[in-house]
Amino acid sequence: MRIEALRRPNDQYQQQLQRGEIGNLAFLKAGFYQQRLFGDPYCCLARKRHPSVGPGFSL
């Protein structure tokens, strides 16, 4: 699995939202209907005994 997070310039959000390239953005108020469906905390996943993790995760 690969997850990638990208930061895009604020002036491009409206066009990208209209094209369906990005999702919910709270600061785009006029002309866009938005509804929060659910909240999800961050999580981290790794296989058991992965060499980069060591004995466990920490903050």
mmCIF file of the N, C-alpha and C atoms, coordinates in Angstrom:
data_MODEL
# 
_entry.id   MODEL 
# 
loop_
_atom_site.group_PDB 
_atom_site.id 
_atom_site.type_symbol 
_atom_site.label_atom_id 
_atom_site.label_alt_id 
_atom_site.label_comp_id 
_atom_site.label_asym_id 
_atom_site.label_entity_id 
_atom_site.label_seq_id 
_atom_site.pdbx_PDB_ins_code 
_atom_site.Cartn_x 
_atom_site.Cartn_y 
_atom_site.Cartn_z 
_atom_site.occupancy 
_atom_site.B_iso_or_equiv 
_atom_site.pdbx_formal_charge 
_atom_site.auth_seq_id 
_atom_site.auth_comp_id 
_atom_site.auth_asym_id 
_atom_site.auth_atom_id 
_atom_site.pdbx_PDB_model_num 
ATOM 1   N N  . MET A 1 1  ? 0.849   -1.155 0.000   1.00 0.00 ? 1  MET A N  1 
ATOM 2   C CA . MET A 1 1  ? 0.000   0.000  0.000   1.00 0.00 ? 1  MET A CA 1 
ATOM 3   C C  . MET A 1 1  ? 0.901   1.226  0.000   1.00 0.00 ? 1  MET A C  1 
ATOM 4   N N  . ARG A 1 2  ? 0.484   2.237  -0.739  1.00 0.00 ? 2  ARG A N  1 
ATOM 5   C CA . ARG A 1 2  ? 1.219   3.500  -0.746  1.00 0.00 ? 2  ARG A CA 1 
ATOM 6   C C  . ARG A 1 2  ? 0.218   4.630  -0.570  1.00 0.00 ? 2  ARG A C  1 
ATOM 7   N N  . ILE A 1 3  ? 0.491   5.510  0.380   1.00 0.00 ? 3  ILE A N  1 
ATOM 8   C CA . ILE A 1 3  ? -0.357  6.672  0.627   1.00 0.00 ? 3  ILE A CA 1 
ATOM 9   C C  . ILE A 1 3  ? 0.508   7.901  0.443   1.00 0.00 ? 3  ILE A C  1 
ATOM 10  N N  . GLU A 1 4  ? 0.004   8.852  -0.319  1.00 0.00 ? 4  GLU A N  1 
ATOM 11  C CA . GLU A 1 4  ? 0.758   10.066 -0.580  1.00 0.00 ? 4  GLU A CA 1 
ATOM 12  C C  . GLU A 1 4  ? -0.137  11.269 -0.307  1.00 0.00 ? 4  GLU A C  1 
ATOM 13  N N  . ALA A 1 5  ? 0.354   12.223 0.470   1.00 0.00 ? 5  ALA A N  1 
ATOM 14  C CA . ALA A 1 5  ? -0.384  13.453 0.769   1.00 0.00 ? 5  ALA A CA 1 
ATOM 15  C C  . ALA A 1 5  ? 0.302   14.610 0.054   1.00 0.00 ? 5  ALA A C  1 
ATOM 16  N N  . LEU A 1 6  ? -0.478  15.375 -0.681  1.00 0.00 ? 6  LEU A N  1 
ATOM 17  C CA . LEU A 1 6  ? 0.063   16.494 -1.439  1.00 0.00 ? 6  LEU A CA 1 
ATOM 18  C C  . LEU A 1 6  ? -0.571  17.802 -0.984  1.00 0.00 ? 6  LEU A C  1 
ATOM 19  N N  . ARG A 1 7  ? 0.210   18.835 -0.881  1.00 0.00 ? 7  ARG A N  1 
ATOM 20  C CA . ARG A 1 7  ? -0.297  20.171 -0.575  1.00 0.00 ? 7  ARG A CA 1 
ATOM 21  C C  . ARG A 1 7  ? -0.385  20.930 -1.891  1.00 0.00 ? 7  ARG A C  1 
ATOM 22  N N  . ARG A 1 8  ? -1.554  21.468 -2.179  1.00 0.00 ? 8  ARG A N  1 
ATOM 23  C CA . ARG A 1 8  ? -1.759  22.201 -3.421  1.00 0.00 ? 8  ARG A CA 1 
ATOM 24  C C  . ARG A 1 8  ? -2.018  23.668 -3.112  1.00 0.00 ? 8  ARG A C  1 
ATOM 25  N N  . PRO A 1 9  ? -1.659  24.573 -4.008  1.00 0.00 ? 9  PRO A N  1 
ATOM 26  C CA . PRO A 1 9  ? -1.902  26.004 -3.779  1.00 0.00 ? 9  PRO A CA 1 
ATOM 27  C C  . PRO A 1 9  ? -3.392  26.299 -3.623  1.00 0.00 ? 9  PRO A C  1 
ATOM 28  N N  . ASN A 1 10 ? -3.752  27.153 -2.656  1.00 0.00 ? 10 ASN A N  1 
ATOM 29  C CA . ASN A 1 10 ? -5.163  27.460 -2.384  1.00 0.00 ? 10 ASN A CA 1 
ATOM 30  C C  . ASN A 1 10 ? -5.897  27.984 -3.608  1.00 0.00 ? 10 ASN A C  1 
ATOM 31  N N  . ASP A 1 11 ? -5.229  28.713 -4.485  1.00 0.00 ? 11 ASP A N  1 
ATOM 32  C CA . ASP A 1 11 ? -5.912  29.284 -5.644  1.00 0.00 ? 11 ASP A CA 1 
ATOM 33  C C  . ASP A 1 11 ? -6.300  28.232 -6.681  1.00 0.00 ? 11 ASP A C  1 
ATOM 34  N N  . GLN A 1 12 ? -5.841  27.002 -6.529  1.00 0.00 ? 12 GLN A N  1 
ATOM 35  C CA . GLN A 1 12 ? -6.188  25.925 -7.469  1.00 0.00 ? 12 GLN A CA 1 
ATOM 36  C C  . GLN A 1 12 ? -7.306  25.016 -6.960  1.00 0.00 ? 12 GLN A C  1 
ATOM 37  N N  . TYR A 1 13 ? -7.690  25.150 -5.675  1.00 0.00 ? 13 TYR A N  1 
ATOM 38  C CA . TYR A 1 13 ? -8.665  24.233 -5.085  1.00 0.00 ? 13 TYR A CA 1 
ATOM 39  C C  . TYR A 1 13 ? -10.023 24.261 -5.789  1.00 0.00 ? 13 TYR A C  1 
ATOM 40  N N  . GLN A 1 14 ? -10.534 25.435 -6.099  1.00 0.00 ? 14 GLN A N  1 
ATOM 41  C CA . GLN A 1 14 ? -11.873 25.507 -6.673  1.00 0.00 ? 14 GLN A CA 1 
ATOM 42  C C  . GLN A 1 14 ? -11.947 24.761 -8.001  1.00 0.00 ? 14 GLN A C  1 
ATOM 43  N N  . GLN A 1 15 ? -10.989 24.966 -8.884  1.00 0.00 ? 15 GLN A N  1 
ATOM 44  C CA . GLN A 1 15 ? -10.995 24.284 -10.171 1.00 0.00 ? 15 GLN A CA 1 
ATOM 45  C C  . GLN A 1 15 ? -10.806 22.778 -10.007 1.00 0.00 ? 15 GLN A C  1 
ATOM 46  N N  . GLN A 1 16 ? -9.935  22.364 -9.090  1.00 0.00 ? 16 GLN A N  1 
ATOM 47  C CA . GLN A 1 16 ? -9.693  20.939 -8.874  1.00 0.00 ? 16 GLN A CA 1 
ATOM 48  C C  . GLN A 1 16 ? -10.905 20.266 -8.250  1.00 0.00 ? 16 GLN A C  1 
ATOM 49  N N  . LEU A 1 17 ? -11.628 20.966 -7.387  1.00 0.00 ? 17 LEU A N  1 
ATOM 50  C CA . LEU A 1 17 ? -12.850 20.422 -6.803  1.00 0.00 ? 17 LEU A CA 1 
ATOM 51  C C  . LEU A 1 17 ? -13.914 20.247 -7.886  1.00 0.00 ? 17 LEU A C  1 
ATOM 52  N N  . GLN A 1 18 ? -14.064 21.232 -8.763  1.00 0.00 ? 18 GLN A N  1 
ATOM 53  C CA . GLN A 1 18 ? -15.046 21.137 -9.839  1.00 0.00 ? 18 GLN A CA 1 
ATOM 54  C C  . GLN A 1 18 ? -14.724 19.996 -10.800 1.00 0.00 ? 18 GLN A C  1 
ATOM 55  N N  . ARG A 1 19 ? -13.445 19.717 -11.014 1.00 0.00 ? 19 ARG A N  1 
ATOM 56  C CA . ARG A 1 19 ? -13.044 18.620 -11.901 1.00 0.00 ? 19 ARG A CA 1 
ATOM 57  C C  . ARG A 1 19 ? -13.069 17.264 -11.192 1.00 0.00 ? 19 ARG A C  1 
ATOM 58  N N  . GLY A 1 20 ? -13.346 17.252 -9.871  1.00 0.00 ? 20 GLY A N  1 
ATOM 59  C CA . GLY A 1 20 ? -13.394 16.005 -9.122  1.00 0.00 ? 20 GLY A CA 1 
ATOM 60  C C  . GLY A 1 20 ? -12.029 15.464 -8.740  1.00 0.00 ? 20 GLY A C  1 
ATOM 61  N N  . GLU A 1 21 ? -11.007 16.312 -8.779  1.00 0.00 ? 21 GLU A N  1 
ATOM 62  C CA . GLU A 1 21 ? -9.651  15.865 -8.449  1.00 0.00 ? 21 GLU A CA 1 
ATOM 63  C C  . GLU A 1 21 ? -9.381  15.846 -6.950  1.00 0.00 ? 21 GLU A C  1 
ATOM 64  N N  . ILE A 1 22 ? -10.135 16.618 -6.171  1.00 0.00 ? 22 ILE A N  1 
ATOM 65  C CA . ILE A 1 22 ? -9.965  16.682 -4.719  1.00 0.00 ? 22 ILE A CA 1 
ATOM 66  C C  . ILE A 1 22 ? -11.324 16.663 -4.058  1.00 0.00 ? 22 ILE A C  1 
ATOM 67  N N  . GLY A 1 23 ? -11.344 16.482 -2.725  1.00 0.00 ? 23 GLY A N  1 
ATOM 68  C CA . GLY A 1 23 ? -12.596 16.358 -1.982  1.00 0.00 ? 23 GLY A CA 1 
ATOM 69  C C  . GLY A 1 23 ? -12.930 17.556 -1.122  1.00 0.00 ? 23 GLY A C  1 
ATOM 70  N N  . ASN A 1 24 ? -13.517 17.314 0.045   1.00 0.00 ? 24 ASN A N  1 
ATOM 71  C CA . ASN A 1 24 ? -14.091 18.316 0.941   1.00 0.00 ? 24 ASN A CA 1 
ATOM 72  C C  . ASN A 1 24 ? -13.072 19.361 1.397   1.00 0.00 ? 24 ASN A C  1 
ATOM 73  N N  . LEU A 1 25 ? -13.367 20.619 1.157   1.00 0.00 ? 25 LEU A N  1 
ATOM 74  C CA . LEU A 1 25 ? -12.509 21.724 1.586   1.00 0.00 ? 25 LEU A CA 1 
ATOM 75  C C  . LEU A 1 25 ? -13.386 22.782 2.238   1.00 0.00 ? 25 LEU A C  1 
ATOM 76  N N  . ALA A 1 26 ? -13.266 22.947 3.546   1.00 0.00 ? 26 ALA A N  1 
ATOM 77  C CA . ALA A 1 26 ? -14.168 23.812 4.310   1.00 0.00 ? 26 ALA A CA 1 
ATOM 78  C C  . ALA A 1 26 ? -14.100 25.280 3.906   1.00 0.00 ? 26 ALA A C  1 
ATOM 79  N N  . PHE A 1 27 ? -12.975 25.777 3.410   1.00 0.00 ? 27 PHE A N  1 
ATOM 80  C CA . PHE A 1 27 ? -12.879 27.202 3.108   1.00 0.00 ? 27 PHE A CA 1 
ATOM 81  C C  . PHE A 1 27 ? -13.536 27.588 1.784   1.00 0.00 ? 27 PHE A C  1 
ATOM 82  N N  . LEU A 1 28 ? -13.992 26.629 0.969   1.00 0.00 ? 28 LEU A N  1 
ATOM 83  C CA . LEU A 1 28 ? -14.743 26.938 -0.255  1.00 0.00 ? 28 LEU A CA 1 
ATOM 84  C C  . LEU A 1 28 ? -16.224 26.969 0.104   1.00 0.00 ? 28 LEU A C  1 
ATOM 85  N N  . LYS A 1 29 ? -16.744 28.135 0.419   1.00 0.00 ? 29 LYS A N  1 
ATOM 86  C CA . LYS A 1 29 ? -18.112 28.241 0.932   1.00 0.00 ? 29 LYS A CA 1 
ATOM 87  C C  . LYS A 1 29 ? -19.134 28.436 -0.189  1.00 0.00 ? 29 LYS A C  1 
ATOM 88  N N  . ALA A 1 30 ? -19.015 29.491 -0.999  1.00 0.00 ? 30 ALA A N  1 
ATOM 89  C CA . ALA A 1 30 ? -20.043 29.856 -1.967  1.00 0.00 ? 30 ALA A CA 1 
ATOM 90  C C  . ALA A 1 30 ? -20.059 28.896 -3.158  1.00 0.00 ? 30 ALA A C  1 
ATOM 91  N N  . GLY A 1 31 ? -21.258 28.415 -3.499  1.00 0.00 ? 31 GLY A N  1 
ATOM 92  C CA . GLY A 1 31 ? -21.422 27.615 -4.700  1.00 0.00 ? 31 GLY A CA 1 
ATOM 93  C C  . GLY A 1 31 ? -21.101 26.135 -4.547  1.00 0.00 ? 31 GLY A C  1 
ATOM 94  N N  . PHE A 1 32 ? -20.721 25.703 -3.350  1.00 0.00 ? 32 PHE A N  1 
ATOM 95  C CA . PHE A 1 32 ? -20.369 24.302 -3.130  1.00 0.00 ? 32 PHE A CA 1 
ATOM 96  C C  . PHE A 1 32 ? -21.118 23.779 -1.914  1.00 0.00 ? 32 PHE A C  1 
ATOM 97  N N  . TYR A 1 33 ? -21.822 22.656 -2.082  1.00 0.00 ? 33 TYR A N  1 
ATOM 98  C CA . TYR A 1 33 ? -22.479 21.999 -0.959  1.00 0.00 ? 33 TYR A CA 1 
ATOM 99  C C  . TYR A 1 33 ? -21.508 20.993 -0.356  1.00 0.00 ? 33 TYR A C  1 
ATOM 100 N N  . GLN A 1 34 ? -21.331 21.067 0.959   1.00 0.00 ? 34 GLN A N  1 
ATOM 101 C CA . GLN A 1 34 ? -20.440 20.133 1.646   1.00 0.00 ? 34 GLN A CA 1 
ATOM 102 C C  . GLN A 1 34 ? -21.148 19.569 2.862   1.00 0.00 ? 34 GLN A C  1 
ATOM 103 N N  . GLN A 1 35 ? -20.865 18.314 3.148   1.00 0.00 ? 35 GLN A N  1 
ATOM 104 C CA . GLN A 1 35 ? -21.428 17.663 4.321   1.00 0.00 ? 35 GLN A CA 1 
ATOM 105 C C  . GLN A 1 35 ? -20.393 16.707 4.884   1.00 0.00 ? 35 GLN A C  1 
ATOM 106 N N  . ARG A 1 36 ? -20.111 16.832 6.170   1.00 0.00 ? 36 ARG A N  1 
ATOM 107 C CA . ARG A 1 36 ? -19.177 15.911 6.810   1.00 0.00 ? 36 ARG A CA 1 
ATOM 108 C C  . ARG A 1 36 ? -19.863 14.570 6.997   1.00 0.00 ? 36 ARG A C  1 
ATOM 109 N N  . LEU A 1 37 ? -19.259 13.527 6.484   1.00 0.00 ? 37 LEU A N  1 
ATOM 110 C CA . LEU A 1 37 ? -19.850 12.192 6.584   1.00 0.00 ? 37 LEU A CA 1 
ATOM 111 C C  . LEU A 1 37 ? -19.354 11.443 7.804   1.00 0.00 ? 37 LEU A C  1 
ATOM 112 N N  . PHE A 1 38 ? -18.085 11.605 8.151   1.00 0.00 ? 38 PHE A N  1 
ATOM 113 C CA . PHE A 1 38 ? -17.520 10.939 9.310   1.00 0.00 ? 38 PHE A CA 1 
ATOM 114 C C  . PHE A 1 38 ? -16.172 11.564 9.633   1.00 0.00 ? 38 PHE A C  1 
ATOM 115 N N  . GLY A 1 39 ? -15.677 11.310 10.823  1.00 0.00 ? 39 GLY A N  1 
ATOM 116 C CA . GLY A 1 39 ? -14.341 11.723 11.227  1.00 0.00 ? 39 GLY A CA 1 
ATOM 117 C C  . GLY A 1 39 ? -13.471 10.501 11.426  1.00 0.00 ? 39 GLY A C  1 
ATOM 118 N N  . ASP A 1 40 ? -12.194 10.642 11.193  1.00 0.00 ? 40 ASP A N  1 
ATOM 119 C CA . ASP A 1 40 ? -11.291 9.507  11.328  1.00 0.00 ? 40 ASP A CA 1 
ATOM 120 C C  . ASP A 1 40 ? -9.947  9.996  11.843  1.00 0.00 ? 40 ASP A C  1 
ATOM 121 N N  . PRO A 1 41 ? -9.464  9.452  12.957  1.00 0.00 ? 41 PRO A N  1 
ATOM 122 C CA . PRO A 1 41 ? -8.153  9.872  13.471  1.00 0.00 ? 41 PRO A CA 1 
ATOM 123 C C  . PRO A 1 41 ? -7.034  9.303  12.590  1.00 0.00 ? 41 PRO A C  1 
ATOM 124 N N  . TYR A 1 42 ? -5.873  9.917  12.716  1.00 0.00 ? 42 TYR A N  1 
ATOM 125 C CA . TYR A 1 42 ? -4.710  9.378  11.993  1.00 0.00 ? 42 TYR A CA 1 
ATOM 126 C C  . TYR A 1 42 ? -4.350  8.011  12.551  1.00 0.00 ? 42 TYR A C  1 
ATOM 127 N N  . CYS A 1 43 ? -3.796  7.169  11.720  1.00 0.00 ? 43 CYS A N  1 
ATOM 128 C CA . CYS A 1 43 ? -3.323  5.876  12.183  1.00 0.00 ? 43 CYS A CA 1 
ATOM 129 C C  . CYS A 1 43 ? -2.055  5.514  11.432  1.00 0.00 ? 43 CYS A C  1 
ATOM 130 N N  . CYS A 1 44 ? -1.296  4.622  11.991  1.00 0.00 ? 44 CYS A N  1 
ATOM 131 C CA . CYS A 1 44 ? -0.048  4.153  11.385  1.00 0.00 ? 44 CYS A CA 1 
ATOM 132 C C  . CYS A 1 44 ? -0.105  2.638  11.295  1.00 0.00 ? 44 CYS A C  1 
ATOM 133 N N  . LEU A 1 45 ? 0.343   2.096  10.177  1.00 0.00 ? 45 LEU A N  1 
ATOM 134 C CA . LEU A 1 45 ? 0.343   0.650  9.976   1.00 0.00 ? 45 LEU A CA 1 
ATOM 135 C C  . LEU A 1 45 ? 1.730   0.198  9.553   1.00 0.00 ? 45 LEU A C  1 
ATOM 136 N N  . ALA A 1 46 ? 2.127   -0.942 10.044  1.00 0.00 ? 46 ALA A N  1 
ATOM 137 C CA . ALA A 1 46 ? 3.381   -1.559 9.617   1.00 0.00 ? 46 ALA A CA 1 
ATOM 138 C C  . ALA A 1 46 ? 3.293   -3.047 9.921   1.00 0.00 ? 46 ALA A C  1 
ATOM 139 N N  . ARG A 1 47 ? 4.034   -3.827 9.181   1.00 0.00 ? 47 ARG A N  1 
ATOM 140 C CA . ARG A 1 47 ? 4.011   -5.258 9.448   1.00 0.00 ? 47 ARG A CA 1 
ATOM 141 C C  . ARG A 1 47 ? 4.770   -5.560 10.743  1.00 0.00 ? 47 ARG A C  1 
ATOM 142 N N  . LYS A 1 48 ? 4.452   -6.660 11.343  1.00 0.00 ? 48 LYS A N  1 
ATOM 143 C CA . LYS A 1 48 ? 5.103   -7.094 12.567  1.00 0.00 ? 48 LYS A CA 1 
ATOM 144 C C  . LYS A 1 48 ? 6.604   -7.258 12.316  1.00 0.00 ? 48 LYS A C  1 
ATOM 145 N N  . ARG A 1 49 ? 7.428   -6.739 13.231  1.00 0.00 ? 49 ARG A N  1 
ATOM 146 C CA . ARG A 1 49 ? 8.896   -6.806 13.173  1.00 0.00 ? 49 ARG A CA 1 
ATOM 147 C C  . ARG A 1 49 ? 9.494   -6.067 11.968  1.00 0.00 ? 49 ARG A C  1 
ATOM 148 N N  . HIS A 1 50 ? 8.832   -5.020 11.504  1.00 0.00 ? 50 HIS A N  1 
ATOM 149 C CA . HIS A 1 50 ? 9.399   -4.216 10.418  1.00 0.00 ? 50 HIS A CA 1 
ATOM 150 C C  . HIS A 1 50 ? 10.654  -3.512 10.943  1.00 0.00 ? 50 HIS A C  1 
ATOM 151 N N  . PRO A 1 51 ? 11.766  -3.543 10.215  1.00 0.00 ? 51 PRO A N  1 
ATOM 152 C CA . PRO A 1 51 ? 13.025  -2.994 10.716  1.00 0.00 ? 51 PRO A CA 1 
ATOM 153 C C  . PRO A 1 51 ? 12.995  -1.481 10.986  1.00 0.00 ? 51 PRO A C  1 
ATOM 154 N N  . SER A 1 52 ? 12.122  -0.739 10.332  1.00 0.00 ? 52 SER A N  1 
ATOM 155 C CA . SER A 1 52 ? 12.050  0.699  10.573  1.00 0.00 ? 52 SER A CA 1 
ATOM 156 C C  . SER A 1 52 ? 11.267  1.051  11.836  1.00 0.00 ? 52 SER A C  1 
ATOM 157 N N  . VAL A 1 53 ? 10.438  0.142  12.310  1.00 0.00 ? 53 VAL A N  1 
ATOM 158 C CA . VAL A 1 53 ? 9.593   0.410  13.468  1.00 0.00 ? 53 VAL A CA 1 
ATOM 159 C C  . VAL A 1 53 ? 10.281  0.018  14.774  1.00 0.00 ? 53 VAL A C  1 
ATOM 160 N N  . GLY A 1 54 ? 11.023  -1.048 14.781  1.00 0.00 ? 54 GLY A N  1 
ATOM 161 C CA . GLY A 1 54 ? 11.642  -1.527 16.009  1.00 0.00 ? 54 GLY A CA 1 
ATOM 162 C C  . GLY A 1 54 ? 10.608  -2.211 16.877  1.00 0.00 ? 54 GLY A C  1 
ATOM 163 N N  . PRO A 1 55 ? 10.703  -2.055 18.216  1.00 0.00 ? 55 PRO A N  1 
ATOM 164 C CA . PRO A 1 55 ? 9.787   -2.769 19.103  1.00 0.00 ? 55 PRO A CA 1 
ATOM 165 C C  . PRO A 1 55 ? 8.369   -2.208 19.099  1.00 0.00 ? 55 PRO A C  1 
ATOM 166 N N  . GLY A 1 56 ? 8.150   -0.992 18.589  1.00 0.00 ? 56 GLY A N  1 
ATOM 167 C CA . GLY A 1 56 ? 6.793   -0.438 18.569  1.00 0.00 ? 56 GLY A CA 1 
ATOM 168 C C  . GLY A 1 56 ? 6.793   1.024  18.150  1.00 0.00 ? 56 GLY A C  1 
ATOM 169 N N  . PHE A 1 57 ? 5.608   1.574  18.033  1.00 0.00 ? 57 PHE A N  1 
ATOM 170 C CA . PHE A 1 57 ? 5.441   2.974  17.648  1.00 0.00 ? 57 PHE A CA 1 
ATOM 171 C C  . PHE A 1 57 ? 5.545   3.876  18.871  1.00 0.00 ? 57 PHE A C  1 
ATOM 172 N N  . SER A 1 58 ? 5.919   5.112  18.633  1.00 0.00 ? 58 SER A N  1 
ATOM 173 C CA . SER A 1 58 ? 5.861   6.146  19.667  1.00 0.00 ? 58 SER A CA 1 
ATOM 174 C C  . SER A 1 58 ? 5.474   7.441  18.992  1.00 0.00 ? 58 SER A C  1 
ATOM 175 N N  . LEU A 1 59 ? 5.067   8.410  19.783  1.00 0.00 ? 59 LEU A N  1 
ATOM 176 C CA . LEU A 1 59 ? 4.716   9.704  19.202  1.00 0.00 ? 59 LEU A CA 1 
ATOM 177 C C  . LEU A 1 59 ? 5.941   10.363 18.619  1.00 0.00 ? 59 LEU A C  1 
# 
